Amino acid sequence: MLREVIVYEDEDLIVCHKPAGMAVQSAGIGRMDLESALKNELAMRNPEKLPYVAVIHACHMWR
């Protein structure tokens, strides 16, 4: 599911389209948030390295 929301990725940056209803950070016990999902994904890709993820900016598109 997470790979579907990643719009752009390089060594230093991941740009995501956050699914509606998913919290960005600290969703609470038993609920996944985007920051934790990204950390889990990065940890699975490279188990030897502890991932650092921080929310930098939200870009809202108005239609």
All heavy atoms as TSV, in Angstrom:
chain	resi	resn	atom	element	x	y	z
A	1	MET	N	N	0.801	-1.195	0.000
A	1	MET	CA	C	0.000	0.000	0.000
A	1	MET	C	C	0.849	1.266	0.000
A	1	MET	O	O	0.552	2.205	-0.694
A	1	MET	CB	C	-0.924	-0.021	1.228
A	1	MET	CG	C	-1.790	1.219	1.333
A	1	MET	SD	S	-1.825	1.769	3.041
A	1	MET	CE	C	-1.650	3.478	2.872
A	2	LEU	N	N	1.939	1.253	0.760
A	2	LEU	CA	C	2.747	2.463	0.890
A	2	LEU	C	C	3.426	2.839	-0.417
A	2	LEU	O	O	3.532	4.008	-0.750
A	2	LEU	CB	C	3.779	2.294	2.004
A	2	LEU	CG	C	4.503	3.572	2.391
A	2	LEU	CD1	C	3.513	4.622	2.881
A	2	LEU	CD2	C	5.517	3.306	3.452
A	3	ARG	N	N	3.871	1.860	-1.176
A	3	ARG	CA	C	4.534	2.166	-2.448
A	3	ARG	C	C	3.600	2.898	-3.408
A	3	ARG	O	O	4.045	3.634	-4.267
A	3	ARG	CB	C	5.071	0.897	-3.088
A	3	ARG	CG	C	6.233	0.316	-2.298
A	3	ARG	CD	C	6.856	-0.848	-3.046
A	3	ARG	NE	N	7.859	-1.488	-2.241
A	3	ARG	CZ	C	9.147	-1.189	-2.302
A	3	ARG	NH1	N	9.572	-0.262	-3.101
A	3	ARG	NH2	N	10.006	-1.834	-1.544
A	4	GLU	N	N	2.300	2.716	-3.249
A	4	GLU	CA	C	1.319	3.395	-4.098
A	4	GLU	C	C	1.246	4.888	-3.804
A	4	GLU	O	O	0.855	5.665	-4.662
A	4	GLU	CB	C	-0.064	2.774	-3.905
A	4	GLU	CG	C	-0.128	1.319	-4.315
A	4	GLU	CD	C	-1.399	0.649	-3.837
A	4	GLU	OE1	O	-2.252	1.308	-3.224
A	4	GLU	OE2	O	-1.523	-0.554	-4.084
A	5	VAL	N	N	1.582	5.310	-2.588
A	5	VAL	CA	C	1.462	6.724	-2.216
A	5	VAL	C	C	2.766	7.490	-2.400
A	5	VAL	O	O	2.764	8.715	-2.336
A	5	VAL	CB	C	0.942	6.900	-0.770
A	5	VAL	CG1	C	-0.401	6.232	-0.597
A	5	VAL	CG2	C	1.933	6.422	0.248
A	6	ILE	N	N	3.880	6.804	-2.650
A	6	ILE	CA	C	5.154	7.483	-2.867
A	6	ILE	C	C	5.167	8.040	-4.288
A	6	ILE	O	O	5.084	7.304	-5.262
A	6	ILE	CB	C	6.344	6.543	-2.629
A	6	ILE	CG1	C	6.385	6.131	-1.156
A	6	ILE	CG2	C	7.656	7.227	-3.035
A	6	ILE	CD1	C	7.463	5.116	-0.813
A	7	VAL	N	N	5.243	9.366	-4.384
A	7	VAL	CA	C	5.220	10.060	-5.668
A	7	VAL	C	C	6.632	10.219	-6.215
A	7	VAL	O	O	6.869	10.097	-7.418
A	7	VAL	CB	C	4.553	11.448	-5.506
A	7	VAL	CG1	C	4.578	12.234	-6.797
A	7	VAL	CG2	C	3.137	11.294	-4.986
A	8	TYR	N	N	7.588	10.486	-5.342
A	8	TYR	CA	C	8.985	10.707	-5.729
A	8	TYR	C	C	9.872	10.235	-4.589
A	8	TYR	O	O	9.524	10.386	-3.418
A	8	TYR	CB	C	9.238	12.195	-5.996
A	8	TYR	CG	C	10.690	12.512	-6.253
A	8	TYR	CD1	C	11.247	12.324	-7.510
A	8	TYR	CD2	C	11.505	12.971	-5.229
A	8	TYR	CE1	C	12.583	12.602	-7.735
A	8	TYR	CE2	C	12.843	13.254	-5.443
A	8	TYR	CZ	C	13.374	13.065	-6.702
A	8	TYR	OH	O	14.695	13.320	-6.921
A	9	GLU	N	N	11.022	9.687	-4.955
A	9	GLU	CA	C	11.959	9.227	-3.929
A	9	GLU	C	C	13.381	9.281	-4.459
A	9	GLU	O	O	13.641	8.901	-5.601
A	9	GLU	CB	C	11.601	7.799	-3.538
A	9	GLU	CG	C	12.494	7.205	-2.490
A	9	GLU	CD	C	12.063	5.805	-2.077
A	9	GLU	OE1	O	11.079	5.272	-2.618
A	9	GLU	OE2	O	12.744	5.244	-1.208
A	10	ASP	N	N	14.301	9.796	-3.627
A	10	ASP	CA	C	15.729	9.690	-3.900
A	10	ASP	C	C	16.422	9.375	-2.583
A	10	ASP	O	O	15.765	9.000	-1.614
A	10	ASP	CB	C	16.282	10.944	-4.604
A	10	ASP	CG	C	16.216	12.214	-3.760
A	10	ASP	OD1	O	16.182	12.129	-2.517
A	10	ASP	OD2	O	16.205	13.307	-4.353
A	11	GLU	N	N	17.735	9.525	-2.503
A	11	GLU	CA	C	18.472	9.167	-1.283
A	11	GLU	C	C	18.081	10.010	-0.073
A	11	GLU	O	O	18.193	9.557	1.061
A	11	GLU	CB	C	19.974	9.321	-1.522
A	11	GLU	CG	C	20.593	8.179	-2.264
A	11	GLU	CD	C	22.109	8.291	-2.292
A	11	GLU	OE1	O	22.703	8.775	-1.300
A	11	GLU	OE2	O	22.691	7.896	-3.302
A	12	ASP	N	N	17.648	11.251	-0.314
A	12	ASP	CA	C	17.416	12.184	0.783
A	12	ASP	C	C	15.963	12.583	0.990
A	12	ASP	O	O	15.642	13.201	1.996
A	12	ASP	CB	C	18.215	13.472	0.542
A	12	ASP	CG	C	19.694	13.191	0.419
A	12	ASP	OD1	O	20.234	12.483	1.285
A	12	ASP	OD2	O	20.305	13.667	-0.557
A	13	LEU	N	N	15.092	12.258	0.054
A	13	LEU	CA	C	13.751	12.816	0.068
A	13	LEU	C	C	12.721	11.799	-0.400
A	13	LEU	O	O	12.959	11.051	-1.346
A	13	LEU	CB	C	13.717	14.034	-0.866
A	13	LEU	CG	C	12.407	14.751	-1.069
A	13	LEU	CD1	C	12.029	15.519	0.193
A	13	LEU	CD2	C	12.517	15.697	-2.250
A	14	ILE	N	N	11.580	11.785	0.278
A	14	ILE	CA	C	10.431	11.000	-0.162
A	14	ILE	C	C	9.229	11.939	-0.181
A	14	ILE	O	O	8.943	12.606	0.815
A	14	ILE	CB	C	10.136	9.811	0.773
A	14	ILE	CG1	C	11.309	8.840	0.790
A	14	ILE	CG2	C	8.859	9.096	0.343
A	14	ILE	CD1	C	11.132	7.684	1.757
A	15	VAL	N	N	8.554	12.001	-1.321
A	15	VAL	CA	C	7.344	12.803	-1.470
A	15	VAL	C	C	6.178	11.829	-1.557
A	15	VAL	O	O	6.196	10.905	-2.363
A	15	VAL	CB	C	7.402	13.684	-2.735
A	15	VAL	CG1	C	6.103	14.454	-2.911
A	15	VAL	CG2	C	8.592	14.635	-2.673
A	16	CYS	N	N	5.178	12.040	-0.710
A	16	CYS	CA	C	4.029	11.133	-0.643
A	16	CYS	C	C	2.726	11.873	-0.879
A	16	CYS	O	O	2.597	13.043	-0.548
A	16	CYS	CB	C	3.939	10.488	0.731
A	16	CYS	SG	S	5.325	9.478	1.158
A	17	HIS	N	N	1.770	11.140	-1.401
A	17	HIS	CA	C	0.380	11.595	-1.460
A	17	HIS	C	C	-0.329	10.864	-0.328
A	17	HIS	O	O	-0.577	9.667	-0.419
A	17	HIS	CB	C	-0.237	11.260	-2.815
A	17	HIS	CG	C	-1.665	11.648	-2.905
A	17	HIS	ND1	N	-2.059	12.946	-3.106
A	17	HIS	CD2	C	-2.794	10.912	-2.805
A	17	HIS	CE1	C	-3.371	12.995	-3.126
A	17	HIS	NE2	N	-3.844	11.769	-2.941
A	18	LYS	N	N	-0.613	11.580	0.753
A	18	LYS	CA	C	-1.193	10.957	1.948
A	18	LYS	C	C	-2.636	10.536	1.684
A	18	LYS	O	O	-3.446	11.327	1.239
A	18	LYS	CB	C	-1.153	11.929	3.127
A	18	LYS	CG	C	-1.643	11.319	4.430
A	18	LYS	CD	C	-1.730	12.345	5.520
A	18	LYS	CE	C	-2.939	13.220	5.422
A	18	LYS	NZ	N	-4.224	12.555	5.519
A	19	PRO	N	N	-2.943	9.268	1.970
A	19	PRO	CA	C	-4.326	8.812	1.812
A	19	PRO	C	C	-5.265	9.553	2.774
A	19	PRO	O	O	-4.901	9.844	3.908
A	19	PRO	CB	C	-4.263	7.329	2.181
A	19	PRO	CG	C	-2.826	6.941	2.049
A	19	PRO	CD	C	-2.044	8.182	2.367
A	20	ALA	N	N	-6.458	9.860	2.294
A	20	ALA	CA	C	-7.466	10.510	3.136
A	20	ALA	C	C	-7.761	9.640	4.344
A	20	ALA	O	O	-7.852	8.418	4.239
A	20	ALA	CB	C	-8.739	10.745	2.333
A	21	GLY	N	N	-7.872	10.262	5.490
A	21	GLY	CA	C	-8.194	9.545	6.716
A	21	GLY	C	C	-6.998	9.004	7.470
A	21	GLY	O	O	-7.135	8.571	8.609
A	22	MET	N	N	-5.820	9.012	6.860
A	22	MET	CA	C	-4.611	8.535	7.544
A	22	MET	C	C	-3.930	9.718	8.213
A	22	MET	O	O	-3.697	10.745	7.571
A	22	MET	CB	C	-3.649	7.879	6.562
A	22	MET	CG	C	-2.369	7.372	7.192
A	22	MET	SD	S	-1.222	6.667	5.988
A	22	MET	CE	C	-1.030	5.027	6.638
A	23	ALA	N	N	-3.636	9.596	9.495
A	23	ALA	CA	C	-2.941	10.663	10.216
A	23	ALA	C	C	-1.517	10.797	9.702
A	23	ALA	O	O	-0.911	9.830	9.240
A	23	ALA	CB	C	-2.923	10.353	11.707
A	24	VAL	N	N	-0.977	12.003	9.757
A	24	VAL	CA	C	0.407	12.234	9.342
A	24	VAL	C	C	1.363	11.713	10.407
A	24	VAL	O	O	2.328	11.031	10.104
A	24	VAL	CB	C	0.664	13.733	9.083
A	24	VAL	CG1	C	2.132	13.981	8.758
A	24	VAL	CG2	C	-0.214	14.229	7.954
A	25	GLN	N	N	1.087	12.027	11.676
A	25	GLN	CA	C	1.939	11.622	12.784
A	25	GLN	C	C	1.084	11.211	13.976
A	25	GLN	O	O	-0.035	11.694	14.135
A	25	GLN	CB	C	2.837	12.781	13.234
A	25	GLN	CG	C	3.821	13.245	12.213
A	25	GLN	CD	C	4.547	14.492	12.681
A	25	GLN	OE1	O	3.933	15.505	12.934
A	25	GLN	NE2	N	5.857	14.408	12.783
A	26	SER	N	N	1.632	10.369	14.800
A	26	SER	CA	C	1.057	9.991	16.092
A	26	SER	C	C	-0.434	9.664	16.042
A	26	SER	O	O	-1.248	10.309	16.677
A	26	SER	CB	C	1.289	11.098	17.113
A	26	SER	OG	O	2.664	11.367	17.223
A	27	ALA	N	N	-0.775	8.647	15.272
A	27	ALA	CA	C	-2.174	8.250	15.138
A	27	ALA	C	C	-2.707	7.615	16.419
A	27	ALA	O	O	-3.905	7.589	16.642
A	27	ALA	CB	C	-2.340	7.278	13.979
A	28	GLY	N	N	-1.836	7.099	17.247
A	28	GLY	CA	C	-2.262	6.457	18.486
A	28	GLY	C	C	-2.035	4.956	18.425
A	28	GLY	O	O	-1.756	4.390	17.377
A	29	ILE	N	N	-2.186	4.328	19.543
A	29	ILE	CA	C	-1.929	2.887	19.649
A	29	ILE	C	C	-2.909	2.122	18.771
A	29	ILE	O	O	-4.117	2.340	18.837
A	29	ILE	CB	C	-2.044	2.433	21.116
A	29	ILE	CG1	C	-0.950	3.123	21.951
A	29	ILE	CG2	C	-1.927	0.913	21.227
A	29	ILE	CD1	C	-1.082	2.902	23.434
A	30	GLY	N	N	-2.353	1.255	17.936
A	30	GLY	CA	C	-3.182	0.406	17.093
A	30	GLY	C	C	-3.616	1.036	15.778
A	30	GLY	O	O	-4.281	0.394	14.982
A	31	ARG	N	N	-3.249	2.300	15.540
A	31	ARG	CA	C	-3.597	2.964	14.281
A	31	ARG	C	C	-2.328	3.425	13.594
A	31	ARG	O	O	-1.499	4.091	14.204
A	31	ARG	CB	C	-4.518	4.152	14.548
A	31	ARG	CG	C	-5.871	3.726	15.114
A	31	ARG	CD	C	-6.824	4.885	15.270
A	31	ARG	NE	N	-7.016	5.553	13.984
A	31	ARG	CZ	C	-7.289	6.845	13.861
A	31	ARG	NH1	N	-7.387	7.610	14.917
A	31	ARG	NH2	N	-7.471	7.380	12.676
A	32	MET	N	N	-2.191	3.089	12.315
A	32	MET	CA	C	-0.992	3.452	11.565
A	32	MET	C	C	-1.082	4.898	11.096
A	32	MET	O	O	-2.130	5.372	10.690
A	32	MET	CB	C	-0.847	2.522	10.354
A	32	MET	CG	C	0.439	2.724	9.576
A	32	MET	SD	S	1.971	2.601	10.535
A	32	MET	CE	C	1.968	0.889	10.980
A	33	ASP	N	N	0.042	5.608	11.172
A	33	ASP	CA	C	0.139	6.957	10.621
A	33	ASP	C	C	1.200	6.936	9.519
A	33	ASP	O	O	1.961	5.979	9.396
A	33	ASP	CB	C	0.480	7.975	11.717
A	33	ASP	CG	C	1.771	7.642	12.434
A	33	ASP	OD1	O	2.852	7.831	11.835
A	33	ASP	OD2	O	1.707	7.187	13.589
A	34	LEU	N	N	1.230	7.973	8.697
A	34	LEU	CA	C	2.122	8.003	7.542
A	34	LEU	C	C	3.594	7.978	7.942
A	34	LEU	O	O	4.394	7.258	7.350
A	34	LEU	CB	C	1.826	9.234	6.684
A	34	LEU	CG	C	2.586	9.330	5.370
A	34	LEU	CD1	C	2.307	8.125	4.479
A	34	LEU	CD2	C	2.238	10.618	4.642
A	35	GLU	N	N	3.964	8.723	8.956
A	35	GLU	CA	C	5.360	8.760	9.397
A	35	GLU	C	C	5.826	7.362	9.838
A	35	GLU	O	O	6.895	6.893	9.435
A	35	GLU	CB	C	5.544	9.757	10.532
A	35	GLU	CG	C	6.990	9.871	10.990
A	35	GLU	CD	C	7.167	10.870	12.116
A	35	GLU	OE1	O	6.202	11.153	12.850
A	35	GLU	OE2	O	8.291	11.353	12.259
A	36	SER	N	N	5.020	6.677	10.631
A	36	SER	CA	C	5.382	5.325	11.085
A	36	SER	C	C	5.420	4.330	9.934
A	36	SER	O	O	6.294	3.468	9.883
A	36	SER	CB	C	4.380	4.849	12.148
A	36	SER	OG	O	4.429	5.687	13.269
A	37	ALA	N	N	4.486	4.456	8.999
A	37	ALA	CA	C	4.466	3.568	7.838
A	37	ALA	C	C	5.726	3.743	6.998
A	37	ALA	O	O	6.318	2.764	6.528
A	37	ALA	CB	C	3.218	3.824	7.001
A	38	LEU	N	N	6.157	4.985	6.813
A	38	LEU	CA	C	7.396	5.243	6.066
A	38	LEU	C	C	8.608	4.681	6.806
A	38	LEU	O	O	9.499	4.085	6.192
A	38	LEU	CB	C	7.576	6.743	5.834
A	38	LEU	CG	C	6.689	7.359	4.767
A	38	LEU	CD1	C	6.763	8.876	4.831
A	38	LEU	CD2	C	7.075	6.852	3.388
A	39	LYS	N	N	8.659	4.860	8.124
A	39	LYS	CA	C	9.769	4.305	8.909
A	39	LYS	C	C	9.813	2.783	8.779
A	39	LYS	O	O	10.878	2.198	8.612
A	39	LYS	CB	C	9.645	4.689	10.386
A	39	LYS	CG	C	10.014	6.113	10.675
A	39	LYS	CD	C	9.873	6.403	12.159
A	39	LYS	CE	C	10.216	7.832	12.478
A	39	LYS	NZ	N	10.047	8.130	13.906
A	40	ASN	N	N	8.651	2.147	8.852
A	40	ASN	CA	C	8.590	0.687	8.707
A	40	ASN	C	C	9.076	0.247	7.329
A	40	ASN	O	O	9.834	-0.719	7.207
A	40	ASN	CB	C	7.166	0.182	8.949
A	40	ASN	CG	C	6.736	0.327	10.389
A	40	ASN	OD1	O	7.547	0.489	11.282
A	40	ASN	ND2	N	5.434	0.281	10.602
A	41	GLU	N	N	8.638	0.939	6.289
A	41	GLU	CA	C	9.044	0.610	4.916
A	41	GLU	C	C	10.562	0.735	4.753
A	41	GLU	O	O	11.217	-0.148	4.205
A	41	GLU	CB	C	8.320	1.525	3.929
A	41	GLU	CG	C	8.790	1.417	2.499
A	41	GLU	CD	C	8.428	0.105	1.828
A	41	GLU	OE1	O	7.491	-0.581	2.279
A	41	GLU	OE2	O	9.095	-0.244	0.834
A	42	LEU	N	N	11.121	1.843	5.229
A	42	LEU	CA	C	12.564	2.060	5.100
A	42	LEU	C	C	13.358	1.047	5.917
A	42	LEU	O	O	14.418	0.585	5.489
A	42	LEU	CB	C	12.920	3.489	5.516
A	42	LEU	CG	C	12.362	4.580	4.601
A	42	LEU	CD1	C	12.604	5.953	5.213
A	42	LEU	CD2	C	12.956	4.492	3.208
A	43	ALA	N	N	12.868	0.688	7.087
A	43	ALA	CA	C	13.543	-0.307	7.923
A	43	ALA	C	C	13.530	-1.682	7.250
A	43	ALA	O	O	14.502	-2.433	7.358
A	43	ALA	CB	C	12.888	-0.379	9.292
A	44	MET	N	N	12.451	-2.009	6.569
A	44	MET	CA	C	12.380	-3.301	5.865
A	44	MET	C	C	13.333	-3.329	4.672
A	44	MET	O	O	13.918	-4.356	4.371
A	44	MET	CB	C	10.949	-3.573	5.399
A	44	MET	CG	C	10.038	-3.939	6.550
A	44	MET	SD	S	8.300	-4.281	6.175
A	44	MET	CE	C	8.166	-4.336	4.449
A	45	ARG	N	N	13.513	-2.194	4.020
A	45	ARG	CA	C	14.431	-2.118	2.866
A	45	ARG	C	C	15.884	-2.258	3.290
A	45	ARG	O	O	16.688	-2.823	2.574
A	45	ARG	CB	C	14.272	-0.785	2.138
A	45	ARG	CG	C	12.972	-0.634	1.410
A	45	ARG	CD	C	13.005	0.673	0.687
A	45	ARG	NE	N	11.707	1.075	0.184
A	45	ARG	CZ	C	11.516	2.199	-0.484
A	45	ARG	NH1	N	12.519	3.027	-0.715
A	45	ARG	NH2	N	10.316	2.515	-0.909
A	46	ASN	N	N	16.221	-1.681	4.439
A	46	ASN	CA	C	17.611	-1.678	4.901
A	46	ASN	C	C	17.629	-1.926	6.414
A	46	ASN	O	O	17.736	-0.979	7.200
A	46	ASN	CB	C	18.278	-0.341	4.560
A	46	ASN	CG	C	19.757	-0.356	4.810
A	46	ASN	OD1	O	20.313	-1.350	5.282
A	46	ASN	ND2	N	20.415	0.749	4.515
A	47	PRO	N	N	17.544	-3.192	6.843
A	47	PRO	CA	C	17.442	-3.521	8.269
A	47	PRO	C	C	18.635	-3.079	9.115
A	47	PRO	O	O	18.508	-2.925	10.324
A	47	PRO	CB	C	17.312	-5.044	8.285
A	47	PRO	CG	C	16.922	-5.431	6.912
A	47	PRO	CD	C	17.460	-4.369	6.005
A	48	GLU	N	N	19.796	-2.851	8.498
A	48	GLU	CA	C	20.988	-2.470	9.261
A	48	GLU	C	C	20.997	-0.993	9.643
A	48	GLU	O	O	21.796	-0.572	10.472
A	48	GLU	CB	C	22.270	-2.754	8.455
A	48	GLU	CG	C	22.498	-4.216	8.145
A	48	GLU	CD	C	21.742	-4.673	6.902
A	48	GLU	OE1	O	21.576	-3.861	5.976
A	48	GLU	OE2	O	21.305	-5.826	6.877
A	49	LYS	N	N	20.130	-0.200	9.030
A	49	LYS	CA	C	20.155	1.241	9.265
A	49	LYS	C	C	18.819	1.703	9.852
A	49	LYS	O	O	17.764	1.461	9.289
A	49	LYS	CB	C	20.409	1.965	7.939
A	49	LYS	CG	C	20.580	3.445	8.070
A	49	LYS	CD	C	20.917	4.068	6.729
A	49	LYS	CE	C	21.066	5.566	6.864
A	49	LYS	NZ	N	21.282	6.207	5.577
A	50	LEU	N	N	18.877	2.395	10.981
A	50	LEU	CA	C	17.681	2.933	11.613
A	50	LEU	C	C	17.213	4.155	10.817
A	50	LEU	O	O	17.952	5.128	10.683
A	50	LEU	CB	C	17.978	3.329	13.061
A	50	LEU	CG	C	16.815	3.837	13.881
A	50	LEU	CD1	C	15.774	2.725	14.055
A	50	LEU	CD2	C	17.298	4.302	15.238
A	51	PRO	N	N	15.995	4.132	10.264
A	51	PRO	CA	C	15.554	5.253	9.422
A	51	PRO	C	C	15.174	6.483	10.237
A	51	PRO	O	O	14.682	6.380	11.360
A	51	PRO	CB	C	14.325	4.691	8.705
A	51	PRO	CG	C	13.808	3.635	9.603
A	51	PRO	CD	C	15.007	3.062	10.312
A	52	TYR	N	N	15.417	7.634	9.657
A	52	TYR	CA	C	14.969	8.904	10.233
A	52	TYR	C	C	13.954	9.500	9.275
A	52	TYR	O	O	14.237	9.692	8.091
A	52	TYR	CB	C	16.139	9.871	10.427
A	52	TYR	CG	C	15.677	11.236	10.864
A	52	TYR	CD1	C	15.272	11.451	12.176
A	52	TYR	CD2	C	15.613	12.292	9.971
A	52	TYR	CE1	C	14.821	12.697	12.590
A	52	TYR	CE2	C	15.162	13.536	10.374
A	52	TYR	CZ	C	14.770	13.731	11.682
A	52	TYR	OH	O	14.317	14.950	12.082
A	53	VAL	N	N	12.775	9.787	9.760
A	53	VAL	CA	C	11.719	10.371	8.947
A	53	VAL	C	C	11.183	11.582	9.689
A	53	VAL	O	O	10.891	11.513	10.884
A	53	VAL	CB	C	10.567	9.363	8.702
A	53	VAL	CG1	C	9.419	10.019	7.966
A	53	VAL	CG2	C	11.076	8.155	7.934
A	54	ALA	N	N	11.054	12.694	8.977
A	54	ALA	CA	C	10.477	13.902	9.551
A	54	ALA	C	C	9.551	14.539	8.521
A	54	ALA	O	O	9.851	14.540	7.339
A	54	ALA	CB	C	11.565	14.892	9.939
A	55	VAL	N	N	8.450	15.053	8.996
A	55	VAL	CA	C	7.526	15.755	8.115
A	55	VAL	C	C	8.079	17.157	7.907
A	55	VAL	O	O	8.297	17.898	8.858
A	55	VAL	CB	C	6.116	15.819	8.736
A	55	VAL	CG1	C	5.185	16.608	7.846
A	55	VAL	CG2	C	5.593	14.408	8.966
A	56	ILE	N	N	8.320	17.507	6.659
A	56	ILE	CA	C	8.900	18.806	6.339
A	56	ILE	C	C	7.838	19.813	5.932
A	56	ILE	O	O	7.813	20.933	6.391
A	56	ILE	CB	C	9.951	18.669	5.199
A	56	ILE	CG1	C	11.049	17.694	5.606
A	56	ILE	CG2	C	10.523	20.019	4.817
A	56	ILE	CD1	C	11.843	18.083	6.814
A	57	HIS	N	N	6.923	19.391	5.073
A	57	HIS	CA	C	5.961	20.347	4.536
A	57	HIS	C	C	4.747	19.610	3.996
A	57	HIS	O	O	4.865	18.507	3.488
A	57	HIS	CB	C	6.617	21.146	3.416
A	57	HIS	CG	C	5.737	22.200	2.814
A	57	HIS	ND1	N	5.400	23.338	3.474
A	57	HIS	CD2	C	5.130	22.261	1.624
A	57	HIS	CE1	C	4.619	24.067	2.696
A	57	HIS	NE2	N	4.439	23.430	1.570
A	58	ALA	N	N	3.624	20.243	4.091
A	58	ALA	CA	C	2.408	19.710	3.475
A	58	ALA	C	C	2.028	20.623	2.318
A	58	ALA	O	O	1.979	21.843	2.464
A	58	ALA	CB	C	1.274	19.659	4.490
A	59	CYS	N	N	1.797	20.049	1.183
A	59	CYS	CA	C	1.405	20.811	0.001
A	59	CYS	C	C	-0.019	20.410	-0.349
A	59	CYS	O	O	-0.270	19.256	-0.723
A	59	CYS	CB	C	2.359	20.502	-1.150
A	59	CYS	SG	S	1.919	21.357	-2.657
A	60	HIS	N	N	-0.933	21.304	-0.216
A	60	HIS	CA	C	-2.326	21.012	-0.483
A	60	HIS	C	C	-2.709	21.522	-1.858
A	60	HIS	O	O	-2.430	22.676	-2.204
A	60	HIS	CB	C	-3.221	21.656	0.576
A	60	HIS	CG	C	-2.891	21.187	1.946
A	60	HIS	ND1	N	-3.371	20.000	2.461
A	60	HIS	CD2	C	-2.107	21.721	2.910
A	60	HIS	CE1	C	-2.906	19.834	3.679
A	60	HIS	NE2	N	-2.130	20.855	3.974
A	61	MET	N	N	-3.302	20.669	-2.628
A	61	MET	CA	C	-3.743	21.050	-3.981
A	61	MET	C	C	-5.232	21.377	-3.934
A	61	MET	O	O	-6.036	20.577	-3.483
A	61	MET	CB	C	-3.480	19.914	-4.965
A	61	MET	CG	C	-2.018	19.605	-5.131
A	61	MET	SD	S	-1.697	18.245	-6.254
A	61	MET	CE	C	-2.391	18.855	-7.756
A	62	TRP	N	N	-5.574	22.539	-4.388
A	62	TRP	CA	C	-6.979	22.959	-4.408
A	62	TRP	C	C	-7.489	22.819	-5.824
A	62	TRP	O	O	-6.849	23.229	-6.776
A	62	TRP	CB	C	-7.109	24.405	-3.938
A	62	TRP	CG	C	-6.612	24.577	-2.546
A	62	TRP	CD1	C	-5.362	24.980	-2.171
A	62	TRP	CD2	C	-7.303	24.299	-1.339
A	62	TRP	NE1	N	-5.246	24.984	-0.808
A	62	TRP	CE2	C	-6.443	24.581	-0.273
A	62	TRP	CE3	C	-8.591	23.869	-1.059
A	62	TRP	CZ2	C	-6.811	24.422	1.055
A	62	TRP	CZ3	C	-8.970	23.711	0.260
A	62	TRP	CH2	C	-8.075	23.995	1.291
A	63	ARG	N	N	-8.648	22.249	-5.954
A	63	ARG	CA	C	-9.241	22.086	-7.293
A	63	ARG	C	C	-10.540	22.846	-7.388
A	63	ARG	O	O	-11.258	23.025	-6.526
A	63	ARG	CB	C	-9.516	20.614	-7.563
A	63	ARG	CG	C	-8.232	19.838	-7.565
A	63	ARG	CD	C	-8.521	18.396	-7.799
A	63	ARG	NE	N	-7.312	17.653	-7.496
A	63	ARG	CZ	C	-7.024	16.522	-8.045
A	63	ARG	NH1	N	-7.820	15.983	-8.898
A	63	ARG	NH2	N	-5.932	15.893	-7.728
